[in-house]
Amino acid sequence: MNIGDVASRSGLPPKTIRYYEDIGLVKPVRSTNGYRRFTDADVHKLVFLARARTLGFSIEDCRTLLGLYEDQSRESAHVKAVAEEHLHAIEQKIEQLQAMHSTLSGLVEACHGDSRPDCPILTDLSTVK
């Protein structure tokens, strides 16, 4: 099947599919005229990659997970370790976002938002910490 068909079936844009090919995540066969010919297995890999990316896994994590998926002798402990590491990174990001939210909420509340020039938001942003 061609890249348009694969894009439709996988939900990924052709540009992303080409990128995944460029970095070696999928390897469609090239016909004599140079066109890519994708298989059902390629579509399955692309759906797998799309789902992993939706969950925020990095390209390298996707490469690792795809390798584990294709390795019939894999240990689920390896898969779990990759997922746990990613989950930990998400939890750290949530903590950072909550701290940002708290700080910004306080600054917005402290700002009068009127015609006066003084503004605690700008004061805070210009303070060296």
Wavefront OBJ file of the C-alpha trace (Angstrom):
o trace
v 0.000 0.000 0.000
v 1.175 3.560 -0.612
v 1.906 6.294 1.921
v -1.539 7.870 1.514
v -3.241 4.594 2.388
v -0.940 4.076 5.353
v -1.518 7.636 6.553
v -5.246 7.061 6.434
v -5.068 3.724 8.244
v -2.544 4.804 10.896
v -3.881 8.302 11.545
v -0.422 9.780 10.992
v 0.383 12.428 8.398
v 2.650 11.371 5.510
v 5.332 13.778 6.729
v 5.516 11.932 10.070
v 5.619 8.576 8.314
v 8.509 9.785 6.142
v 10.293 11.048 9.262
v 9.846 7.688 11.001
v 11.307 6.063 7.907
v 14.246 8.510 7.864
v 15.133 7.642 11.464
v 14.682 3.919 10.914
v 11.542 3.226 12.927
v 9.777 1.797 9.875
v 11.410 0.390 6.785
v 9.000 0.120 3.874
v 10.124 -1.714 0.779
v 10.995 0.495 -2.180
v 9.708 -0.561 -5.574
v 11.857 -0.207 -8.689
v 10.347 3.218 -9.364
v 11.324 4.357 -5.861
v 7.849 4.418 -4.353
v 7.384 3.186 -0.817
v 5.347 0.010 -0.434
v 4.030 -0.489 3.065
v 2.764 -3.743 4.556
v 0.135 -4.375 7.211
v 3.023 -4.887 9.649
v 4.255 -1.358 8.847
v 0.781 0.026 9.536
v 0.714 -1.836 12.840
v 4.104 -0.353 13.812
v 2.917 3.130 12.889
v -0.246 2.750 14.981
v 1.958 1.511 17.845
v 4.243 4.550 17.446
v 1.313 6.958 17.240
v -0.138 5.587 20.478
v 3.228 5.685 22.237
v 3.778 9.287 21.123
v 0.271 10.190 22.324
v 1.350 8.950 25.750
v 4.370 11.247 25.526
v 7.116 8.681 24.985
v 10.202 10.121 23.320
v 11.374 8.888 19.949
v 14.145 6.926 21.652
v 11.667 5.401 24.098
v 9.496 4.481 21.108
v 12.494 2.853 19.451
v 13.144 0.862 22.639
v 9.500 -0.118 23.077
v 9.161 -1.132 19.444
v 12.289 -3.249 19.768
v 10.884 -4.890 22.869
v 7.534 -5.429 21.153
v 9.243 -7.206 18.276
v 11.482 -9.288 20.578
v 9.593 -12.468 21.418
v 12.143 -13.280 24.133
v 11.662 -9.931 25.893
v 11.035 -9.664 29.593
v 8.068 -7.552 30.622
v 10.307 -6.104 33.348
v 12.199 -4.198 30.648
v 8.986 -2.776 29.232
v 7.796 -1.828 32.699
v 11.106 -0.096 33.453
v 10.767 2.119 30.361
v 7.163 2.966 31.285
v 8.019 3.635 34.935
v 10.840 5.981 33.948
v 8.467 7.876 31.673
v 5.784 7.966 34.364
v 8.308 9.430 36.801
v 9.198 12.154 34.285
v 5.487 12.948 33.849
v 5.035 13.184 37.613
v 7.981 15.590 37.850
v 6.511 17.698 35.048
v 3.139 17.775 36.843
v 4.871 19.007 40.011
v 6.633 21.733 38.015
v 3.379 22.760 36.350
v 1.568 22.864 39.696
v 4.315 25.104 41.126
v 4.092 27.361 38.067
v 0.307 27.480 38.417
v 0.533 28.393 42.078
v 3.069 31.154 41.488
v 1.268 32.620 38.515
v -2.117 32.443 40.256
v -0.700 34.413 43.171
v 0.801 37.013 40.853
v -2.425 37.407 38.865
v -4.398 37.816 42.074
v -1.922 40.400 43.396
v -2.128 42.509 40.225
v -4.836 45.162 40.355
v -5.307 45.088 36.585
v -6.243 48.764 36.522
v -4.851 51.927 34.939
v -1.938 52.207 37.393
v 1.543 51.299 36.080
v 2.671 49.225 39.062
v 2.291 45.509 38.461
v 3.498 42.688 40.710
v 3.684 40.352 37.710
v 6.259 42.527 35.959
v 8.073 43.153 39.234
v 8.377 39.414 39.845
v 9.497 38.675 36.292
v 12.231 41.323 36.502
v 13.551 40.170 39.896
v 16.775 38.196 39.867
v 16.350 35.084 41.971
l 1 2 3 4 5 6 7 8 9 10 11 12 13 14 15 16 17 18 19 20 21 22 23 24 25 26 27 28 29 30 31 32 33 34 35 36 37 38 39 40 41 42 43 44 45 46 47 48 49 50 51 52 53 54 55 56 57 58 59 60 61 62 63 64 65 66 67 68 69 70 71 72 73 74 75 76 77 78 79 80 81 82 83 84 85 86 87 88 89 90 91 92 93 94 95 96 97 98 99 100 101 102 103 104 105 106 107 108 109 110 111 112 113 114 115 116 117 118 119 120 121 122 123 124 125 126 127 128 129
